[in-house]
């Protein structure tokens, strides 16, 4: 054990794990949910190990958490058949159900979900190494998101509850479901961002086939009974296994109507292209980003450094909204670097249950190797690791590396590192970082740090046409969830916010009729006797 390992105590002994943070027993999960039934899998299982290693007298061992089913094509098509039957060409109970009733189902689910908070939070922490506090925040934010979605749907339904009259034609315009939806979320927010797809898809009347992320799989298990008990059979189906053997096969069938996905564009493109009817496929995707920070010469350096630390290294930089490259004006670069490193060295690193911990072990087994390759490539093109111990690998833990000066010949200048590597570039002319954004394949967000109103205003106008969110004197981020979350270029398809998500998982549909006595008589009877769930002037309270 070297000095850094001793100083950081990144990995605990078994005895050092607090009793309240322990997993009571390994979760060897054999259940998967299809057609309202928890089926038991008798085939191959995928073992799950925590990124948090256990220290046995200086030797680090993997901590096994459990296992989950490795399903295949047969089980995937069983889920598809169940979803199709539940949707029944738009005639099923769920897609034709009144909004009020769908909300009641969602509220029952939320109540049962809240009862599993402790189980989900601990599994989230152990499976992906996210701090316990952040795991709690992710769960609570997800619950809040569900309630916000319900409120937004009520508002949408209220706006749709009246008739419109134009050119002697009455119409009632509402939003209807799209059909069979595949839902795949990311491993860094396997609960919150997955549910940001799943919840609006369900509540708008779609039926869902849900495959959990590659890491953060077991944490879905405590919710399986809630899914089973709170929604009609076939409305939500939960399957496991490799995307190649499950989702890819479903896409090839052409029977998927909506593909909702947060992850890499490489995987997204493969799956999208396998669909034989691309014009019928609605895609909702959050993909890569290479969000830059631009630190102007008049910036408040303390503020800029604090926000850049949070933006680049929160949860090890494993966020699509993380600051992935920092452009600092050459006149202040030395001072910025000095203060940044001072803040970095003060960060708490170690086990995810430690109070205030920010840097923890990485869940992807090959990520330390990839980060090392990025660092070595940057060094070969003139960069230096300017912080002590930067890039040191201890099993699944990587000490953050600050690379400076970074230039366009380096991989880290272009690639989304999604880990604790901080590339810092200098610029003399503001056109340099602007041109970087113009040339980039990505267009999610940017952070600008400065104090000159005229200069900031001059930058805002062109940059809002390069990215979808310009953050002034603050890090890039997703929230609040009421604000639109999207991206230009290769960063996203569709907009995710509470209100926008309801629209992206539905389509405007209307019933129209001419203003004559026959239609007035017929429609009055439909409204007064509540013969239709779609044609209704009821006001949802």
N, C-alpha and C positions, 0 to 999 in steps of 0.2 A: 504494500500500500504506500503510494507516494505522499508527499506533503500536502498536495492539493486535496487528495482523497481524505486525509486525516482532518484537514481544516474544514472542509465542507460537510463531511459525514453525510454524503448524498444518499447512501443506502443504509437502512437500519438493520439491526439484528432483530430476530423474531421477538425478543423480549422488549425491544424499544417501541414496538407498535402499540399505540394506546388501545386499551381494551374496546373502547367505543368505536374505533376505526377498523376493527377486525371484521373480516367476512366470516360469518358463523360456520359455514361449511361450503365446500366446493359445489358449484352449480353445474352439474352435468345434465344439461337441458336436452330432452329428446322430443319436446312438444313443438308442433308448428300448427298454425291456425288456418284452416281451409273450410269454407262453407259453414261457418259457425260451429265447427267442431275442432277441439284440440286433439290432433292426431299424434300418435306415438311413432317415432322414427326408429327403425331397427338397423339402419345402415351405418355408413361411415360417419365419424364425428370429427369436428375440427377442434383441437385443443386450444385453450385460451390461457396465455401467460401475461402477467402484469409487466409493464415496463419497469416497475419498481422492483429492483433486485433485493435479495435478502443477504445480509453480510454474515457469513459463517467464518469467523476468525480470519478475515481478510480475503476470503474466497466468496465470490458473488454467485448466488444461485437464483434461477428463475422461480418465481412464485406462481404456481398453477392456480387458476381461478375456476376452471371448469371446462365445458365443451358445448358445442352446439351442432345441430344436424347439418350434414352436407347433402342437401337435396339435389335432385337432378331434373331432367326434362319432364319426366312423367309427373312429378309432384307439381312442377310449375304449371303444366297444362291443366292439372286438376284445379289449381287456384284460378286459372283463367276461365275455365268452364263455370266455376262457382260464381265468379264476378259477372260473367255474361248472363247467367241465369238470374242473378239478383238485379241486374240492369234491365234485362228482358227487352232489349231494343227501345229503352226509354219508358217502358210500360210497367216496370217493377215498382214494388211498394216504396222503395227508397227514393228513386228519382221523381216519383209523382207525389210524394208525401208533402203536406203543407210545411212551410218553413218553421212554423211554431213547433211542430212535432219533431222535426229534425233537431231543433235547438234543445228540446227536452232530452233526446237521446244523448246529445253532446254534454249536457249538464250532468247526466248520470255518469257518463264516462269520466268527467273531470272529478267528480266526487270520489269515485273509486281510485282514480289515479293519485289523488292527494293522499290517500291512505297508504300508498306505497312509496312515499317520498324518501324515507330513510333508506330503503332497499335500493332504490334507483340511484340516489346520490352516492352511496358508497360504491356501488358497481361502476358508476361513471368515473369516480376518482381512481379506483384501482385499475380499470381497463385502459384508460388513456393517459393516466398520470396528471389529470387536471387537479388543481388544488381543491381541497374540500370546500372552501368558501366559494370558489368559482363554480363548483359542481352544484352547490346549493342555489347559487344565483341562476344557473342555467335551468334548474328545475322550476324555481319560482317564476322566472321570466316566461317559461313555457306555459305555466298555468295562467299567468296574466295575459299572455298572447291569446289563449283560448277565449277568455272572457272578453277581451277587446274585439276578437273576431265575431263573437256572438252579438255584441253591441253594434258593430258595423253592419252585420247582416240585418239586424232589426231596422236600422236606418235605411238600408237599401230597399228592404221590403216595403217600408212605409212610403218611400218615394214612388214605388211601383204600384201602390194600391189604388191609384186613381186612373180614370179614363182620360184619354186625350182626344181632342176633336180638331181635325184639320181638313179643309176642303171637303166637308160633309162626310168624312170617314172617321169613325171612332176607332181607337186602338188601346189595348192594354199591353204595355211593354214590360216584360220581366226578364230575368236572367235564368236560363235553363242549364242543366248539366251537360257535359260533353261525352261521358261514357266511361269506358274502362281506363283507369289511370294507374300507371306504374310510378311508384314513389321510391326514390333512392337518395338518402341524405349523406352528409359528410362525416368523417370520423372525428373531426375536431369539435363539432357541436352535434353529436349523434342524437341528442334529444331535441334541442331547441330548433335547429335549422331543419331537421327532418320533419318535425311537427309543423313548421312554418309552411311546408308543402302539404303534409298529410291532412291537417285540420281543415283548411279552406277547401281542399279537394272533396273531402267527405261532406262537409256541411252544405256545400252547393248541390249535393245530390249525386255526385259521381260515386262509382264503386272503385275500390283500391286494391292493388296488389303491392304490398310493401316488403321490400328487402332491406334489412338494416345495413348500416355502413360496415366496412371491412374491420374496423375496430370500434368497440362500443356496442357489441351485439348482445351480450348477456343482460345488459340493463333493460332491454325490452321485455325480457321474460316476466318480470313482476306485473307487467301491464297486459299480458295475453288474456287473462280472465276478464279484465275490464273490456277489452275489445270484443271478446266473445259474448259477454252478457249484455252489453249496452247497444249493440247494433244488430240489425237483422242479418240472418245468415248470408254469407257471400258478399256482404257490403265491404268488409275489410278482411283481407287475407294476408297472413304474415308468413313469408317463406325465407329460407336460409340457403347458403351455398355460394358458389362462385357465380359472378355475373355472366360468365361465358356459358355456363350450363343451365342457367335459369332465365335471366332477363333477356339475354341475346336471343334465345329460342322463341320467347314470347314476341319479341319485336319482329322476328322473321315471319311470324304468322300473319302479320298485318292486322291483328285484331285488337291492338292497343290504340286507344284514341288520344291519350295524353301521356307524354313522357316528362315526368318531373324529376329533376336530378340536380344535385349539388356536388361538384367534384372536378375532376380533370377533364379538359376538352378532348384529350385523346380518347378516353373511355366514352365520353358523350358522343363523339363523332362516329365511333365504331357502331354504337347502338342505334343511333339515328339512321345511319346509312343502311342498316340491315332491315329497316322497315320498307316493305314493298310499295306502300302507298303514302309517300311523304307529304302529299298535299292534304291528306286527311289527318295527319299527325300534328297535334298541338304540343309544342315543346316549351317547358318552363325550366330554365336552367341558370344556376349560378356557377361560374367557372373561375379560371385563374385571374389573378390581378397582380400588378407590379406597381403598387401605389407609391408615388414619390412624395417626399417632403422637400419643400423649397424654402431654405432659410435665407432671408434677405439680409443685407448688411445692417439694416436698422432694426432687426428683430430684437425682441426682449429675449436675451439668451437663456436666462434661467427658465422662462416659460417654454421656450423652444426645446431646450434639452429635456425638461420634464416630460413634455408631450411626446417627444421623439423616443424617449426610453419606453414609455408606456406603449406607444404605437408600434415600435419595432420588436419589443421583447415580451409583452404580455402573453402568457401561455406559450413561452418559447418562440414567439413569432409565428405560431401555427394558426393564423387567422387569415382569411382571404382579404380582410380589411386592414391587415397589418401594413405598416410602412416598410416597404421592401428595399428602398434605396433612398439615400438622403443627399440632396444637393445643397452645399453650403457655399456662400460667397467666399471667394479666396481671402478677402480681408479679415474675415472672422473665423476661418476654418480652424486655426490652431487653438484658439480659445474655446470654440465649440467642442472640438475633440477632447480637450483637457477636461471640460466640465462633464461631457458625456461619459467618459471613462470613470470619473469620480462617482457619478451616479450609478453606473453599472456595477462597480466594485462594492457598492453598498447594498445591492439587491440581495434578498434572501434566496438561497438555493438549497434544494434538498427534497425531503419527503413531502408529498402533497398535503398531508394533514398539518404541517407546520403553519403557525399563524404568520401571515404576511408573505408566504413563499411565492416566488414568481417564476423561478426557473426550476423545472422538474425533468424527470426522465422522459424520453421520446417514445411514443408507442410504435412507430414504424421501425421494424428491425433493420432495414437498410439505410435509414436516414443518417446515422453517424458517418457511415462510409461516404455517402453522397456529399455531406457537408465538408468532409475532409477533402474530397476531390475539388469542390468549389474553391476552398481556401488555397490549395496547392496550385490550381490553375491561376488564381488571382496573383499569387506570389510570383509565378513564372512570368507574369506580364507587368511586374513592377509594383504591386501592392505589398503592404506590410500588415501584419497583425499587430496593431498598436496598443493592445491591452494585454497585460500579463495573464498568462495561462489561456488566452483566447484560442478556441478550437480544440482544447484538450478533451479527449474522449475517455470516459470511464464507463465501460459497458454501454448502456443505453442513454447515458447522460452526456451532453456536450456543453462545455463551458462556452458561453457566448463569445464570438470572435468579431472584433471591429476591424474591418478592412479599409485601408487608406493608403494612397489615393486610388480610387477605382476608375477605370476607363472602359471604353466601349470594346476593347479587345478581350475582355474577361467575360466568362460565362455568367458570373453573378450579376453583371451589368444588365443582362437580358433575361435570365431565367428566374422564375419565381422560386426562391429558396425554401420557403415554408418551414423555417427553422431558425435557430439562434445565430444567424450570420447577419452582420450589419454593414453593408457597403456604403461608404461615404465618398462622394465626388465633390470637387470644387468647380465653381463656375465664375467667370468674369462678367459675361454678358448674359442677361436674363433669357435671351433667345436660346441659350444652350439647353437648359432644362425644358423649355417649351418645345424645342425641337425633339427632345427625347420622348416627350409624350406624344407628339405628332407621329413619330416613327414607330412607337410601341404598338404591339399587337393587342394591348389591353387598354381599357378605358373605364375603370371603375371610379376611383377617387384620387384626390390630391390634397395635401396639406400645405398651406402657405403661411409662413411666419414673417410678420413685418408690422411696422407701426405707422407707415405713411399711407393715409387714406387714398391719396391720388394714385400711388403706385399699386396698391391693392386693387383698386377699382379697374385700373388699366390691365391687370392680370386676370381678373375675374371674367371679363367679357369673352376673351378667346378660350379660356380654360373650360368654361361650362359647355363648350362645344367639342371638347376632347374627352371629358369625363362626366359622370352623372352626379357627382357631389364634390364641391369645393369646400374644404374645411379651413376656416380662418383661425389661425393661432390655436389650433387643436388637432389632435390625432385623427386619423381616419377611423370610422366606426360605422356599424350598421344602424344602431338605434337612434332615437326611439322608433319602435316598430310601427308607429303611425306614419312615419315618413317613408317615401319610396326608397326601395333598395333595388338597384339595377346596375347596368353597366353598358358601355358601348363596345364596339368591336368584338373581340373574342371573350369578353368578360362575363357576358350574361345574355339571356334571351327571356324576355318577359320581365315584368316588374313585380317585386314582392314587397308589400307592406300589408298592413292589416286590411285596408280597403281594396288595394290593387289586387291582392291575391284572390279575393272573392271574384273579381272580374276576370282574372286570367284563367281561372278554373271553371269558367262558365261562358255562355254566349247569349247575346240579346235575342230574345224570341218574342213575337207578339201575336196577338189575335186581333184581327181588324174586321170591321163590318160597316156597311153603309148606313147612313142615318135615314132609316125609314121605319114605318110602323111595325112591319113584321119583325124586323131585327130587334126593335125596342121591346116588343112583347116577349120574344124568345129569350133575349139576354136578361131582361128583368127577372124572369123566372129562374134563370141560372144563378143570378146574383142573390136574389131573395131566399132561395131555398138551398143555397150553398152546394150546388150540384157539381161545381168544378173547384179543384184546388188551385188551378192556374188563374182562371177568371174569378177574381175575388176582390172586393173592395174593403175587406176587413182590415182594420188598423191594428198592427201588432204592437202590443204594450210591452 
